[in-house]
Every structure is written in structure tokens, then in C-alpha cells.
């Protein structure tokens, strides 16, 4: 149910923002080919932007397709050089907007399908994509424990 997904999203937003962000090592990369926590937040910003477009456009388009190249986007956005408070603020605002869109989603469009594949079509309902979006975010935020 979309209301449960939105509640889960809001709890996840509050969980990360209620942490003492000054105790987190944002900049250190665990390995040269791994993201720092700052870059993980950047990746979650990219994910939020892509999914916000999916959710909005699926209210009126059928089989909307949007993909992104996660490594390339993180590199192109220069998240590693960004101020963490700015990144957290952007992440929060994007997710609050996603919550606003989802809680007001037209009930007759929750089963509309969206394609998030890079190759062969992989259609998922908006309701499924929303739950998957939150699960993806929670997966990455577990790395902050």
C-alpha cells in the first residue's frame, strides 16, 4: 500500500537526519573503487531525482522509461567535493517531494507501469517502484551504521 511506503520513506528520512552527522566520516573511501558516504548520499540524490521523474511522469504517461548510469552520475556531479550539509539538505528536500507526490498519487495510476531497465524492457508498477525505491535507500543507508 502506498501509504505504508510513504510512512517508511518519512521514517527513513528522519532516521538519517536525526543522527549526529558530525560523527560520520563522510569523505573516506573504503577502497579506490568504492564510494565514500558522501558519494553514497550523492547516489541517493541521483536515485531520488530519477524516481521523482518516474513518479510524476507515470501519472500521465504509459510505460515511461528512465535509466541512469550510477557511477557516471556520481562522478559527474562531484559529490566528493561537495559540502555534506548541502548534500543532506538536497537529499531531504527531494525525498519530501517524493513523499508529497506519492501520498497524493492518483489511485487509478498506482498500477501504471514504468520501465527502469537499461536493455530489455522491465516494466514495474508505480506502487512497486516506490517500495523498491525506499528499500534501495535503506540498503545504502545501512552502510552508515
C-alpha positions as CSV (number, residue, x, y, z in Angstrom):
1,X,0.0,0.0,0.0
2,X,1.4,3.4,-1.0
3,X,0.6,4.9,2.5
4,X,2.9,2.4,4.1
5,X,5.6,3.2,1.6
6,X,5.3,6.9,2.3
7,X,5.4,6.3,6.1
8,X,8.5,4.1,5.6
9,X,10.1,6.8,3.5
10,X,9.4,9.5,6.1
11,X,10.8,7.3,8.9
12,X,14.0,6.7,6.8
13,X,14.4,10.5,6.2
14,X,14.0,11.2,9.9
15,X,16.3,8.4,10.9
16,X,19.3,9.7,8.9
17,X,18.7,13.3,9.7
18,X,18.4,12.6,13.5
19,X,21.9,11.1,13.6
20,X,24.8,13.2,14.7
21,X,26.1,13.8,11.2
22,X,29.3,15.3,12.7
23,X,30.4,11.8,13.9
24,X,30.2,10.3,10.4
25,X,33.3,10.1,8.3
26,X,31.8,11.3,5.0
27,X,34.9,11.7,2.9
28,X,36.9,8.5,3.3
29,X,36.5,5.9,0.5
30,X,36.9,2.3,1.8
31,X,38.8,1.4,-1.4
32,X,39.7,3.3,-4.6
33,X,36.8,1.8,-6.5
34,X,34.2,2.2,-3.6
35,X,32.1,5.3,-2.8
36,X,32.6,7.4,0.3
37,X,29.5,8.0,2.4
38,X,29.3,11.5,0.8
39,X,29.2,9.8,-2.6
40,X,26.5,7.4,-1.3
41,X,24.3,10.3,-0.4
42,X,25.1,11.7,-3.9
43,X,24.0,8.4,-5.4
44,X,20.8,8.6,-3.4
45,X,20.2,12.1,-4.6
46,X,20.6,10.8,-8.2
47,X,18.2,8.0,-7.4
48,X,15.7,10.5,-5.9
49,X,15.8,12.7,-9.0
50,X,15.3,9.8,-11.4
51,X,12.5,8.3,-9.3
52,X,10.8,11.6,-8.8
53,X,10.6,11.9,-12.6
54,X,9.3,8.4,-12.9
55,X,6.6,9.0,-10.3
56,X,5.5,12.3,-11.8
57,X,5.5,11.3,-15.4
58,X,3.8,8.0,-14.7
59,X,0.7,9.9,-13.5
60,X,0.0,10.7,-17.2
61,X,2.4,8.6,-19.4
62,X,2.3,4.9,-20.1
63,X,5.5,2.8,-20.0
64,X,7.7,5.9,-19.3
65,X,11.4,4.9,-19.4
66,X,14.2,6.5,-17.4
67,X,17.5,4.9,-16.6
68,X,20.8,6.3,-15.3
69,X,24.4,5.3,-15.1
70,X,25.1,5.5,-11.4
71,X,28.9,5.6,-11.4
72,X,29.0,8.2,-14.2
73,X,26.4,10.4,-12.5
74,X,28.2,10.3,-9.1
75,X,31.4,11.3,-10.8
76,X,29.9,14.0,-13.0
77,X,28.1,15.6,-10.0
78,X,31.4,15.9,-8.0
79,X,29.7,14.8,-4.8
80,X,33.1,14.0,-3.2
81,X,33.9,17.7,-3.3
82,X,30.5,19.0,-2.1
83,X,29.6,20.2,1.3
84,X,27.8,17.4,3.2
85,X,25.2,19.8,4.7
86,X,24.2,20.9,1.2
87,X,24.0,17.3,0.0
88,X,21.9,16.2,3.0
89,X,19.6,19.2,2.5
90,X,19.1,18.4,-1.2
91,X,18.5,14.7,-0.3
92,X,15.9,15.6,2.3
93,X,14.1,18.1,0.0
94,X,13.9,15.6,-2.9
95,X,12.6,12.9,-0.7
96,X,10.0,15.2,0.9
97,X,8.8,16.0,-2.6
98,X,8.7,12.3,-3.5
99,X,6.6,11.7,-0.3
100,X,4.2,14.5,-1.3
101,X,3.8,13.1,-4.8
102,X,3.2,9.6,-3.6
103,X,0.8,10.4,-0.8
104,X,-1.3,12.3,-3.3
105,X,-0.9,9.8,-6.1
106,X,-4.0,9.1,-8.2
107,X,-5.3,5.8,-7.1
108,X,-6.1,4.8,-10.7
109,X,-2.4,5.3,-11.7
110,X,-0.7,3.3,-8.9
111,X,-0.7,0.3,-11.3
112,X,0.6,2.3,-14.2
113,X,3.9,0.8,-15.4
114,X,7.3,2.3,-15.8
115,X,10.4,0.9,-17.4
116,X,13.6,1.2,-15.4
117,X,15.7,-1.2,-17.4
118,X,18.8,-0.4,-19.4
119,X,18.3,-3.1,-22.0
120,X,15.2,-5.3,-22.4
121,X,12.0,-3.8,-21.1
122,X,11.4,-4.3,-17.4
123,X,8.0,-2.8,-16.5
124,X,7.0,-2.3,-12.9
125,X,4.1,-0.6,-11.3
126,X,4.5,2.8,-9.7
127,X,3.5,1.1,-6.4
128,X,6.3,-1.5,-6.8
129,X,8.8,1.2,-7.9
130,X,8.0,3.3,-4.8
131,X,8.5,0.4,-2.4
132,X,11.7,-0.6,-4.2
133,X,13.0,3.0,-4.1
134,X,12.7,3.1,-0.3
135,X,14.3,-0.4,0.1
136,X,17.2,0.7,-2.1
137,X,17.7,3.8,0.0
138,X,17.6,1.8,3.2
139,X,20.1,-0.7,1.8
140,X,22.6,2.1,1.2
141,X,22.0,3.8,4.5
142,X,22.8,0.6,6.4
143,X,26.4,1.3,5.4
144,X,26.3,4.3,7.8
145,X,26.0,2.1,10.9
